[in-house]
Amino acid sequence: MSSRNSVSSALRLLEGPQTLGKGPGFWAGFAVVLALACAYPLFADGYDVGNNVYFFNWAFMALGLGLIWGYGGALSFGQTAFFGVAGYAYGVLTINLGDAYGLTFFSLVAAVAISALFAAVLGYFLFFGRISGVFLGIVTLSVTLVLERFMSQTAGPEWAIGSARLNGFNGMGGMPSLTIPWPGGDIVLFPDVALYYLTLAILVVVYLALRMLVNSRFGNVLVAIRENPQRAEMLGYDIRRYQLGAFVIGSGLAGLSGVLYTAWGNYITPSSMGMSAAALPVVWVAVGGRSDLTTTLFGTLLVLAGFQYLTIYGSQYALVVMGVLLVVTILAAPSGIFITLGALFSKGLRRRLKRERA
């Protein structure tokens, strides 16, 4: 009986004050979107399926930034640093360990853990050192650029970990894809249907788990810290612990993006931690609406699709358009374009916007 109550309590956390979307209508729409996503590979060619895996890979980073910035109020430019750390860690581990016996999945978990540990160490000095606001953004951006510069100069033969050469600005390649051990022969997850379904399944699990997290006591306290950290501290909460927890979880999701991206393309390069790469997740999250997971997810996927189209057909304008889009969002729809448009049709969203702007 107690286990049944625990499950029902956990499921109730899927709907709460910190997330948009409640009731049968929302979950029916969720089921339809998920069914369409599952059916998509049946009607698309291999290239398009693999390209959508690429979009899914970046969505984890955006959801992590949504947790850190949207719910915690801490703007971080460090997502690509943790992306790169996990990507390189996966490459080093898999090149040295190989892909037999499910070791690629062990390397995936280990690489994400390494990026989360790095975030815990960095976040400890940031939050327990009372660094906040614009200074938090400056420090995280500085760490990202230092890592990018350091990895760019590791081209010599002395820069190797076991059999894995770091290769400097040329990037590391040759790491195996995720591989499932199977009695009849290992299943290699190339950028095709099998990897699409695996990545989609992980994305759904992460999205639902984050909904439960932000609607829990942890999420409610995190939002209280975002709204008024002094008041939250006066009520007895150690705001540094909550901020650090959100930072580690969000950075770990960026690390998951890095591992999945590296396994998808069998390649990782220092440019993935450069200035432009560090700024793009901020654009994705801001455009969709950083204070909600659903708008963050769909906004990220749409902006990514538009950015890829621009890079193919007008590469010189892609970053300019992203910059203009961010400026327009901040000036005209600071809560996010999706949330602002939704407020035109929803009284609840209008009340939420008024609270956020108060």
Secondary structure, 3 states (H helix, E strand, C coil): CHHHHHHHHHHHCCCCCCCCCCHHHHHHHHHHHHHHHHHHHHHCCHHHHHHHHHHHHHHHHHHHHHHHHHHCCCCCCCHHHHHHHHHHHHHHHHHHHCCHHHHHHHHHHHHHHHHHHHHHHHHHHHHCCCCCCHHHHHHHHHHHHHHHHHHHCCCCCCCEECCEECCHHHCEECCCCCEECCCCCCEECCCCHHHHHHHHHHHHHHHHHHHHHHCCHHHHHHHHHHHCHHHHHHCCCCHHHHHHHHHHHHHHHHHHHHHHHHHHHCEECHHHHCHHHHHHHHHHHHHHCCCCHHHHHHHHHHHHHHHHHHHHHCHHHHHHHHHHHHHHHHHHCCCCHHHHHHHCCCHHHHHHHHHHHC
